[in-house]
Amino acid sequence: MRNLLPLALAGAIIALVPTSPASATGAIKCKPTPQASWKSQDVLKAKLVKEGWTVRKSKVDGGCYEVYGTTPEGDRVEAYFHPVTLEKLYVARRGEVLFRKQGY
């Protein structure tokens, strides 16, 4: 019986914790667009490398492409790009916003 008390208590705590759907954790969100119109992450990486960036990681976050990398100026940043136009929307370095496109 003593072994059941911690389990019952843990179950009660879990039941009381509100659940929420998974959401983007990023700094910005892109307006929803059909994924069929998106350019690939490889195209974005190639564009950035051509511009002098080093890309360490890229992923989809908030309907945008999120890139972790180094700018041509040598700043290690987190940056967001529009998935259709590949336009730069947001760039931050350790919490400091270096660039933010108006409206985002």
N, C-alpha and C positions, 0 to 999 in steps of 0.2 A: 504494500500500500504506500509506503514511504517513497518508493521509486516512481510511483505514478503521479505524485504531487508535482514534481518539477516538470514533467511532461504536460500535465494539465495546465499549469501556469504558463508555460511556453506557448501552448496552443491558444490560450486566452489572449496573450499579448499579440500574437500574430493575427488573430481575428480582429483585434482592435486597430491595428495599423491600417490607415487608409491606403488603398491601392490607386495608382494612376497609370494611364497608358504610357508606354515609352515615348519619350519626346527627344528632340534634338537638344544637344547640350551646347551648341555653338553660340557664337556671339551674334550671328544674324541668321535670317531665314530668307530664302528665295521664294518668289511667287511660284505656285505650282505650275509646272509645264509638263506636257506629255514626255515621258522618258524616250520615246521614239525620236524626238527632236534633239535630244542631248548629244553633244559630241563626247567622244570617249575620254576617259581619264588619261589614256596614253597620248591622245592628241594634245591635251592640256600640258602634260609633262614635257612633251617635245617642244611645245611653244615656249614654256618657261626656261628650259635648258638653252634653247636658242637665244633667249634674252639674257642669259648669264646666271640663272638661278641654279641651285642644287636642290633637288627634290628628294626628301627622305621618305615621305609617306603622303598618300592622298586617299581620301575617302569621301563618301557622300554624307553630308550633315546639314539638316535643315533645308533640304532641297537644293543645296549648293554643293560645289566641290570644295572641300577643305584640304589645304595643303600645308604640310610642315616642311620647312626647308630653309635655305639661306638665300637671301637676295643678292643681286650683283654687288651691292655695297657691303656685303659681309654680315648683315643682320640675320640672326636666327629668328624666324618668324612663324606665325600661324596666319594663313591667308585664306580668304574665301573668293571663289570665282563663280560667275554665272555658268550653269551647265550647258546652255545653248550658245551664248555669245563668247564665253570664256573671258568675259570682261572682269577685271579686278574690282572687287567690291569692298574688301576689308583686309587690312594688314595690321597685325599687332605683334609687339615684341615684349614678352614677360609682362603682359597686362597693360602695356603702354600702346595706345592706338597710334599707329604711324600713318594710316590712311583709312578713310571711310568715305565711300561714294555717297553723295547726297541721296537721301531717300532710303538708305539701308542702315 
